[in-house]
């Protein structure tokens, strides 16, 4: 079981708080606060940024296929509806 699944099962409120911190931090870094740091790292890695690629490798060790899963999930209508992100 990866860390995200464990948090969802055992500490769902903590996971929600961590997501809020993640999004606030992303907004403070002048990124898109409607997405997580993981998403922005994954997009940068996909675009060839070597630092982001190294971070994705580290994230993937904590949660298998973390970066790919993040891009897939945050590209869904469910994500846009949950965050109020326009089209």
Phi and psi restraints in degrees (range 20) as a CNS / XPLOR table:
assign (resid 1 and name C) (resid 2 and name N)
       (resid 2 and name CA) (resid 2 and name C) 1.0 -82.0 20.0 2
assign (resid 2 and name N) (resid 2 and name CA)
       (resid 2 and name C) (resid 3 and name N) 1.0 171.0 20.0 2
assign (resid 2 and name C) (resid 3 and name N)
       (resid 3 and name CA) (resid 3 and name C) 1.0 -64.7 20.0 2
assign (resid 3 and name N) (resid 3 and name CA)
       (resid 3 and name C) (resid 4 and name N) 1.0 -36.0 20.0 2
assign (resid 3 and name C) (resid 4 and name N)
       (resid 4 and name CA) (resid 4 and name C) 1.0 -65.8 20.0 2
assign (resid 4 and name N) (resid 4 and name CA)
       (resid 4 and name C) (resid 5 and name N) 1.0 -47.0 20.0 2
assign (resid 4 and name C) (resid 5 and name N)
       (resid 5 and name CA) (resid 5 and name C) 1.0 -62.5 20.0 2
assign (resid 5 and name N) (resid 5 and name CA)
       (resid 5 and name C) (resid 6 and name N) 1.0 -39.3 20.0 2
assign (resid 5 and name C) (resid 6 and name N)
       (resid 6 and name CA) (resid 6 and name C) 1.0 -63.1 20.0 2
assign (resid 6 and name N) (resid 6 and name CA)
       (resid 6 and name C) (resid 7 and name N) 1.0 -44.4 20.0 2
assign (resid 6 and name C) (resid 7 and name N)
       (resid 7 and name CA) (resid 7 and name C) 1.0 -64.0 20.0 2
assign (resid 7 and name N) (resid 7 and name CA)
       (resid 7 and name C) (resid 8 and name N) 1.0 -42.2 20.0 2
assign (resid 7 and name C) (resid 8 and name N)
       (resid 8 and name CA) (resid 8 and name C) 1.0 -59.1 20.0 2
assign (resid 8 and name N) (resid 8 and name CA)
       (resid 8 and name C) (resid 9 and name N) 1.0 -39.5 20.0 2
assign (resid 8 and name C) (resid 9 and name N)
       (resid 9 and name CA) (resid 9 and name C) 1.0 -77.1 20.0 2
assign (resid 9 and name N) (resid 9 and name CA)
       (resid 9 and name C) (resid 10 and name N) 1.0 -43.2 20.0 2
assign (resid 9 and name C) (resid 10 and name N)
       (resid 10 and name CA) (resid 10 and name C) 1.0 -100.7 20.0 2
assign (resid 10 and name N) (resid 10 and name CA)
       (resid 10 and name C) (resid 11 and name N) 1.0 -27.7 20.0 2
assign (resid 10 and name C) (resid 11 and name N)
       (resid 11 and name CA) (resid 11 and name C) 1.0 -145.4 20.0 2
assign (resid 11 and name N) (resid 11 and name CA)
       (resid 11 and name C) (resid 12 and name N) 1.0 64.8 20.0 2
assign (resid 11 and name C) (resid 12 and name N)
       (resid 12 and name CA) (resid 12 and name C) 1.0 -60.4 20.0 2
assign (resid 12 and name N) (resid 12 and name CA)
       (resid 12 and name C) (resid 13 and name N) 1.0 -33.6 20.0 2
assign (resid 12 and name C) (resid 13 and name N)
       (resid 13 and name CA) (resid 13 and name C) 1.0 -70.0 20.0 2
assign (resid 13 and name N) (resid 13 and name CA)
       (resid 13 and name C) (resid 14 and name N) 1.0 -37.5 20.0 2
assign (resid 13 and name C) (resid 14 and name N)
       (resid 14 and name CA) (resid 14 and name C) 1.0 -62.6 20.0 2
assign (resid 14 and name N) (resid 14 and name CA)
       (resid 14 and name C) (resid 15 and name N) 1.0 -41.5 20.0 2
assign (resid 14 and name C) (resid 15 and name N)
       (resid 15 and name CA) (resid 15 and name C) 1.0 -61.4 20.0 2
assign (resid 15 and name N) (resid 15 and name CA)
       (resid 15 and name C) (resid 16 and name N) 1.0 -42.8 20.0 2
assign (resid 15 and name C) (resid 16 and name N)
       (resid 16 and name CA) (resid 16 and name C) 1.0 -60.8 20.0 2
assign (resid 16 and name N) (resid 16 and name CA)
       (resid 16 and name C) (resid 17 and name N) 1.0 -43.0 20.0 2
assign (resid 16 and name C) (resid 17 and name N)
       (resid 17 and name CA) (resid 17 and name C) 1.0 -65.7 20.0 2
assign (resid 17 and name N) (resid 17 and name CA)
       (resid 17 and name C) (resid 18 and name N) 1.0 -40.0 20.0 2
assign (resid 17 and name C) (resid 18 and name N)
       (resid 18 and name CA) (resid 18 and name C) 1.0 -64.1 20.0 2
assign (resid 18 and name N) (resid 18 and name CA)
       (resid 18 and name C) (resid 19 and name N) 1.0 -37.4 20.0 2
assign (resid 18 and name C) (resid 19 and name N)
       (resid 19 and name CA) (resid 19 and name C) 1.0 -65.3 20.0 2
assign (resid 19 and name N) (resid 19 and name CA)
       (resid 19 and name C) (resid 20 and name N) 1.0 -39.5 20.0 2
assign (resid 19 and name C) (resid 20 and name N)
       (resid 20 and name CA) (resid 20 and name C) 1.0 -64.4 20.0 2
assign (resid 20 and name N) (resid 20 and name CA)
       (resid 20 and name C) (resid 21 and name N) 1.0 -43.1 20.0 2
assign (resid 20 and name C) (resid 21 and name N)
       (resid 21 and name CA) (resid 21 and name C) 1.0 -61.8 20.0 2
assign (resid 21 and name N) (resid 21 and name CA)
       (resid 21 and name C) (resid 22 and name N) 1.0 -43.4 20.0 2
assign (resid 21 and name C) (resid 22 and name N)
       (resid 22 and name CA) (resid 22 and name C) 1.0 -57.1 20.0 2
assign (resid 22 and name N) (resid 22 and name CA)
       (resid 22 and name C) (resid 23 and name N) 1.0 -49.2 20.0 2
assign (resid 22 and name C) (resid 23 and name N)
       (resid 23 and name CA) (resid 23 and name C) 1.0 -68.2 20.0 2
assign (resid 23 and name N) (resid 23 and name CA)
       (resid 23 and name C) (resid 24 and name N) 1.0 -37.4 20.0 2
assign (resid 23 and name C) (resid 24 and name N)
       (resid 24 and name CA) (resid 24 and name C) 1.0 -65.7 20.0 2
assign (resid 24 and name N) (resid 24 and name CA)
       (resid 24 and name C) (resid 25 and name N) 1.0 -41.9 20.0 2
assign (resid 24 and name C) (resid 25 and name N)
       (resid 25 and name CA) (resid 25 and name C) 1.0 -62.7 20.0 2
assign (resid 25 and name N) (resid 25 and name CA)
       (resid 25 and name C) (resid 26 and name N) 1.0 -43.6 20.0 2
assign (resid 25 and name C) (resid 26 and name N)
       (resid 26 and name CA) (resid 26 and name C) 1.0 -61.1 20.0 2
assign (resid 26 and name N) (resid 26 and name CA)
       (resid 26 and name C) (resid 27 and name N) 1.0 -41.3 20.0 2
assign (resid 26 and name C) (resid 27 and name N)
       (resid 27 and name CA) (resid 27 and name C) 1.0 -64.9 20.0 2
assign (resid 27 and name N) (resid 27 and name CA)
       (resid 27 and name C) (resid 28 and name N) 1.0 -38.6 20.0 2
assign (resid 27 and name C) (resid 28 and name N)
       (resid 28 and name CA) (resid 28 and name C) 1.0 -66.8 20.0 2
assign (resid 28 and name N) (resid 28 and name CA)
       (resid 28 and name C) (resid 29 and name N) 1.0 -25.8 20.0 2
assign (resid 28 and name C) (resid 29 and name N)
       (resid 29 and name CA) (resid 29 and name C) 1.0 -88.9 20.0 2
assign (resid 29 and name N) (resid 29 and name CA)
       (resid 29 and name C) (resid 30 and name N) 1.0 14.0 20.0 2
assign (resid 29 and name C) (resid 30 and name N)
       (resid 30 and name CA) (resid 30 and name C) 1.0 62.2 20.0 2
assign (resid 30 and name N) (resid 30 and name CA)
       (resid 30 and name C) (resid 31 and name N) 1.0 32.9 20.0 2
assign (resid 30 and name C) (resid 31 and name N)
       (resid 31 and name CA) (resid 31 and name C) 1.0 -100.0 20.0 2
assign (resid 31 and name N) (resid 31 and name CA)
       (resid 31 and name C) (resid 32 and name N) 1.0 -163.9 20.0 2
assign (resid 31 and name C) (resid 32 and name N)
       (resid 32 and name CA) (resid 32 and name C) 1.0 -92.9 20.0 2
assign (resid 32 and name N) (resid 32 and name CA)
       (resid 32 and name C) (resid 33 and name N) 1.0 107.5 20.0 2
assign (resid 32 and name C) (resid 33 and name N)
       (resid 33 and name CA) (resid 33 and name C) 1.0 -67.4 20.0 2
assign (resid 33 and name N) (resid 33 and name CA)
       (resid 33 and name C) (resid 34 and name N) 1.0 -12.8 20.0 2
assign (resid 33 and name C) (resid 34 and name N)
       (resid 34 and name CA) (resid 34 and name C) 1.0 -77.0 20.0 2
assign (resid 34 and name N) (resid 34 and name CA)
       (resid 34 and name C) (resid 35 and name N) 1.0 -6.5 20.0 2
assign (resid 34 and name C) (resid 35 and name N)
       (resid 35 and name CA) (resid 35 and name C) 1.0 -120.7 20.0 2
assign (resid 35 and name N) (resid 35 and name CA)
       (resid 35 and name C) (resid 36 and name N) 1.0 162.2 20.0 2
assign (resid 35 and name C) (resid 36 and name N)
       (resid 36 and name CA) (resid 36 and name C) 1.0 -83.6 20.0 2
assign (resid 36 and name N) (resid 36 and name CA)
       (resid 36 and name C) (resid 37 and name N) 1.0 164.1 20.0 2
assign (resid 36 and name C) (resid 37 and name N)
       (resid 37 and name CA) (resid 37 and name C) 1.0 -57.8 20.0 2
assign (resid 37 and name N) (resid 37 and name CA)
       (resid 37 and name C) (resid 38 and name N) 1.0 -40.3 20.0 2
assign (resid 37 and name C) (resid 38 and name N)
       (resid 38 and name CA) (resid 38 and name C) 1.0 -57.4 20.0 2
assign (resid 38 and name N) (resid 38 and name CA)
       (resid 38 and name C) (resid 39 and name N) 1.0 -42.1 20.0 2
assign (resid 38 and name C) (resid 39 and name N)
       (resid 39 and name CA) (resid 39 and name C) 1.0 -62.8 20.0 2
assign (resid 39 and name N) (resid 39 and name CA)
       (resid 39 and name C) (resid 40 and name N) 1.0 -48.6 20.0 2
assign (resid 39 and name C) (resid 40 and name N)
       (resid 40 and name CA) (resid 40 and name C) 1.0 -65.7 20.0 2
assign (resid 40 and name N) (resid 40 and name CA)
       (resid 40 and name C) (resid 41 and name N) 1.0 -36.3 20.0 2
assign (resid 40 and name C) (resid 41 and name N)
       (resid 41 and name CA) (resid 41 and name C) 1.0 -64.3 20.0 2
assign (resid 41 and name N) (resid 41 and name CA)
       (resid 41 and name C) (resid 42 and name N) 1.0 -44.4 20.0 2
assign (resid 41 and name C) (resid 42 and name N)
       (resid 42 and name CA) (resid 42 and name C) 1.0 -62.8 20.0 2
assign (resid 42 and name N) (resid 42 and name CA)
       (resid 42 and name C) (resid 43 and name N) 1.0 -40.8 20.0 2
assign (resid 42 and name C) (resid 43 and name N)
       (resid 43 and name CA) (resid 43 and name C) 1.0 -64.6 20.0 2
assign (resid 43 and name N) (resid 43 and name CA)
       (resid 43 and name C) (resid 44 and name N) 1.0 -44.9 20.0 2
assign (resid 43 and name C) (resid 44 and name N)
       (resid 44 and name CA) (resid 44 and name C) 1.0 -62.1 20.0 2
assign (resid 44 and name N) (resid 44 and name CA)
       (resid 44 and name C) (resid 45 and name N) 1.0 -39.3 20.0 2
assign (resid 44 and name C) (resid 45 and name N)
       (resid 45 and name CA) (resid 45 and name C) 1.0 -64.8 20.0 2
assign (resid 45 and name N) (resid 45 and name CA)
       (resid 45 and name C) (resid 46 and name N) 1.0 -43.5 20.0 2
assign (resid 45 and name C) (resid 46 and name N)
       (resid 46 and name CA) (resid 46 and name C) 1.0 -62.0 20.0 2
assign (resid 46 and name N) (resid 46 and name CA)
       (resid 46 and name C) (resid 47 and name N) 1.0 -29.9 20.0 2
assign (resid 46 and name C) (resid 47 and name N)
       (resid 47 and name CA) (resid 47 and name C) 1.0 -85.5 20.0 2
assign (resid 47 and name N) (resid 47 and name CA)
       (resid 47 and name C) (resid 48 and name N) 1.0 4.3 20.0 2
assign (resid 47 and name C) (resid 48 and name N)
       (resid 48 and name CA) (resid 48 and name C) 1.0 98.4 20.0 2
assign (resid 48 and name N) (resid 48 and name CA)
       (resid 48 and name C) (resid 49 and name N) 1.0 6.6 20.0 2
assign (resid 48 and name C) (resid 49 and name N)
       (resid 49 and name CA) (resid 49 and name C) 1.0 -70.1 20.0 2
assign (resid 49 and name N) (resid 49 and name CA)
       (resid 49 and name C) (resid 50 and name N) 1.0 117.8 20.0 2
assign (resid 49 and name C) (resid 50 and name N)
       (resid 50 and name CA) (resid 50 and name C) 1.0 -66.1 20.0 2
assign (resid 50 and name N) (resid 50 and name CA)
       (resid 50 and name C) (resid 51 and name N) 1.0 -33.8 20.0 2
assign (resid 50 and name C) (resid 51 and name N)
       (resid 51 and name CA) (resid 51 and name C) 1.0 -65.9 20.0 2
assign (resid 51 and name N) (resid 51 and name CA)
       (resid 51 and name C) (resid 52 and name N) 1.0 -42.6 20.0 2
assign (resid 51 and name C) (resid 52 and name N)
       (resid 52 and name CA) (resid 52 and name C) 1.0 -67.0 20.0 2
assign (resid 52 and name N) (resid 52 and name CA)
       (resid 52 and name C) (resid 53 and name N) 1.0 -36.2 20.0 2
assign (resid 52 and name C) (resid 53 and name N)
       (resid 53 and name CA) (resid 53 and name C) 1.0 -63.2 20.0 2
assign (resid 53 and name N) (resid 53 and name CA)
       (resid 53 and name C) (resid 54 and name N) 1.0 -39.6 20.0 2
assign (resid 53 and name C) (resid 54 and name N)
       (resid 54 and name CA) (resid 54 and name C) 1.0 -66.1 20.0 2
assign (resid 54 and name N) (resid 54 and name CA)
       (resid 54 and name C) (resid 55 and name N) 1.0 -40.6 20.0 2
assign (resid 54 and name C) (resid 55 and name N)
       (resid 55 and name CA) (resid 55 and name C) 1.0 -64.5 20.0 2
assign (resid 55 and name N) (resid 55 and name CA)
       (resid 55 and name C) (resid 56 and name N) 1.0 -38.8 20.0 2
assign (resid 55 and name C) (resid 56 and name N)
       (resid 56 and name CA) (resid 56 and name C) 1.0 -62.9 20.0 2
assign (resid 56 and name N) (resid 56 and name CA)
       (resid 56 and name C) (resid 57 and name N) 1.0 -40.1 20.0 2
assign (resid 56 and name C) (resid 57 and name N)
       (resid 57 and name CA) (resid 57 and name C) 1.0 -59.8 20.0 2
assign (resid 57 and name N) (resid 57 and name CA)
       (resid 57 and name C) (resid 58 and name N) 1.0 -42.1 20.0 2
assign (resid 57 and name C) (resid 58 and name N)
       (resid 58 and name CA) (resid 58 and name C) 1.0 -66.6 20.0 2
assign (resid 58 and name N) (resid 58 and name CA)
       (resid 58 and name C) (resid 59 and name N) 1.0 -44.2 20.0 2
assign (resid 58 and name C) (resid 59 and name N)
       (resid 59 and name CA) (resid 59 and name C) 1.0 -62.9 20.0 2
assign (resid 59 and name N) (resid 59 and name CA)
       (resid 59 and name C) (resid 60 and name N) 1.0 -37.6 20.0 2
assign (resid 59 and name C) (resid 60 and name N)
       (resid 60 and name CA) (resid 60 and name C) 1.0 -66.9 20.0 2
assign (resid 60 and name N) (resid 60 and name CA)
       (resid 60 and name C) (resid 61 and name N) 1.0 -23.2 20.0 2
assign (resid 60 and name C) (resid 61 and name N)
       (resid 61 and name CA) (resid 61 and name C) 1.0 -72.1 20.0 2
assign (resid 61 and name N) (resid 61 and name CA)
       (resid 61 and name C) (resid 62 and name N) 1.0 -33.3 20.0 2
assign (resid 61 and name C) (resid 62 and name N)
       (resid 62 and name CA) (resid 62 and name C) 1.0 -78.8 20.0 2
assign (resid 62 and name N) (resid 62 and name CA)
       (resid 62 and name C) (resid 63 and name N) 1.0 -36.0 20.0 2
assign (resid 62 and name C) (resid 63 and name N)
       (resid 63 and name CA) (resid 63 and name C) 1.0 -144.6 20.0 2
assign (resid 63 and name N) (resid 63 and name CA)
       (resid 63 and name C) (resid 64 and name N) 1.0 107.4 20.0 2
assign (resid 63 and name C) (resid 64 and name N)
       (resid 64 and name CA) (resid 64 and name C) 1.0 -50.3 20.0 2
assign (resid 64 and name N) (resid 64 and name CA)
       (resid 64 and name C) (resid 65 and name N) 1.0 133.7 20.0 2
assign (resid 64 and name C) (resid 65 and name N)
       (resid 65 and name CA) (resid 65 and name C) 1.0 55.9 20.0 2
assign (resid 65 and name N) (resid 65 and name CA)
       (resid 65 and name C) (resid 66 and name N) 1.0 32.8 20.0 2
assign (resid 65 and name C) (resid 66 and name N)
       (resid 66 and name CA) (resid 66 and name C) 1.0 -55.0 20.0 2
assign (resid 66 and name N) (resid 66 and name CA)
       (resid 66 and name C) (resid 67 and name N) 1.0 -49.8 20.0 2
assign (resid 66 and name C) (resid 67 and name N)
       (resid 67 and name CA) (resid 67 and name C) 1.0 -66.0 20.0 2
assign (resid 67 and name N) (resid 67 and name CA)
       (resid 67 and name C) (resid 68 and name N) 1.0 -45.4 20.0 2
assign (resid 67 and name C) (resid 68 and name N)
       (resid 68 and name CA) (resid 68 and name C) 1.0 -64.3 20.0 2
assign (resid 68 and name N) (resid 68 and name CA)
       (resid 68 and name C) (resid 69 and name N) 1.0 -41.8 20.0 2
assign (resid 68 and name C) (resid 69 and name N)
       (resid 69 and name CA) (resid 69 and name C) 1.0 -64.5 20.0 2
assign (resid 69 and name N) (resid 69 and name CA)
       (resid 69 and name C) (resid 70 and name N) 1.0 -40.3 20.0 2
assign (resid 69 and name C) (resid 70 and name N)
       (resid 70 and name CA) (resid 70 and name C) 1.0 -62.9 20.0 2
assign (resid 70 and name N) (resid 70 and name CA)
       (resid 70 and name C) (resid 71 and name N) 1.0 -46.2 20.0 2
assign (resid 70 and name C) (resid 71 and name N)
       (resid 71 and name CA) (resid 71 and name C) 1.0 -60.9 20.0 2
assign (resid 71 and name N) (resid 71 and name CA)
       (resid 71 and name C) (resid 72 and name N) 1.0 -45.8 20.0 2
assign (resid 71 and name C) (resid 72 and name N)
       (resid 72 and name CA) (resid 72 and name C) 1.0 -61.4 20.0 2
assign (resid 72 and name N) (resid 72 and name CA)
       (resid 72 and name C) (resid 73 and name N) 1.0 -46.2 20.0 2
assign (resid 72 and name C) (resid 73 and name N)
       (resid 73 and name CA) (resid 73 and name C) 1.0 -69.7 20.0 2
assign (resid 73 and name N) (resid 73 and name CA)
       (resid 73 and name C) (resid 74 and name N) 1.0 -44.8 20.0 2
assign (resid 73 and name C) (resid 74 and name N)
       (resid 74 and name CA) (resid 74 and name C) 1.0 -75.8 20.0 2
assign (resid 74 and name N) (resid 74 and name CA)
       (resid 74 and name C) (resid 75 and name N) 1.0 -1.1 20.0 2
assign (resid 74 and name C) (resid 75 and name N)
       (resid 75 and name CA) (resid 75 and name C) 1.0 -97.5 20.0 2
assign (resid 75 and name N) (resid 75 and name CA)
       (resid 75 and name C) (resid 76 and name N) 1.0 1.2 20.0 2
assign (resid 75 and name C) (resid 76 and name N)
       (resid 76 and name CA) (resid 76 and name C) 1.0 -87.6 20.0 2
assign (resid 76 and name N) (resid 76 and name CA)
       (resid 76 and name C) (resid 77 and name N) 1.0 159.9 20.0 2
assign (resid 76 and name C) (resid 77 and name N)
       (resid 77 and name CA) (resid 77 and name C) 1.0 -63.6 20.0 2
assign (resid 77 and name N) (resid 77 and name CA)
       (resid 77 and name C) (resid 78 and name N) 1.0 -35.4 20.0 2
assign (resid 77 and name C) (resid 78 and name N)
       (resid 78 and name CA) (resid 78 and name C) 1.0 -57.1 20.0 2
assign (resid 78 and name N) (resid 78 and name CA)
       (resid 78 and name C) (resid 79 and name N) 1.0 -43.1 20.0 2
assign (resid 78 and name C) (resid 79 and name N)
       (resid 79 and name CA) (resid 79 and name C) 1.0 -65.0 20.0 2
assign (resid 79 and name N) (resid 79 and name CA)
       (resid 79 and name C) (resid 80 and name N) 1.0 -46.2 20.0 2
assign (resid 79 and name C) (resid 80 and name N)
       (resid 80 and name CA) (resid 80 and name C) 1.0 -62.0 20.0 2
assign (resid 80 and name N) (resid 80 and name CA)
       (resid 80 and name C) (resid 81 and name N) 1.0 -39.9 20.0 2
assign (resid 80 and name C) (resid 81 and name N)
       (resid 81 and name CA) (resid 81 and name C) 1.0 -65.6 20.0 2
assign (resid 81 and name N) (resid 81 and name CA)
       (resid 81 and name C) (resid 82 and name N) 1.0 -41.0 20.0 2
assign (resid 81 and name C) (resid 82 and name N)
       (resid 82 and name CA) (resid 82 and name C) 1.0 -67.8 20.0 2
assign (resid 82 and name N) (resid 82 and name CA)
       (resid 82 and name C) (resid 83 and name N) 1.0 -32.2 20.0 2
assign (resid 82 and name C) (resid 83 and name N)
       (resid 83 and name CA) (resid 83 and name C) 1.0 -102.3 20.0 2
assign (resid 83 and name N) (resid 83 and name CA)
       (resid 83 and name C) (resid 84 and name N) 1.0 -6.5 20.0 2
assign (resid 83 and name C) (resid 84 and name N)
       (resid 84 and name CA) (resid 84 and name C) 1.0 74.4 20.0 2
assign (resid 84 and name N) (resid 84 and name CA)
       (resid 84 and name C) (resid 85 and name N) 1.0 17.1 20.0 2
assign (resid 84 and name C) (resid 85 and name N)
       (resid 85 and name CA) (resid 85 and name C) 1.0 -71.4 20.0 2
assign (resid 85 and name N) (resid 85 and name CA)
       (resid 85 and name C) (resid 86 and name N) 1.0 131.8 20.0 2
assign (resid 85 and name C) (resid 86 and name N)
       (resid 86 and name CA) (resid 86 and name C) 1.0 -77.3 20.0 2
assign (resid 86 and name N) (resid 86 and name CA)
       (resid 86 and name C) (resid 87 and name N) 1.0 141.0 20.0 2
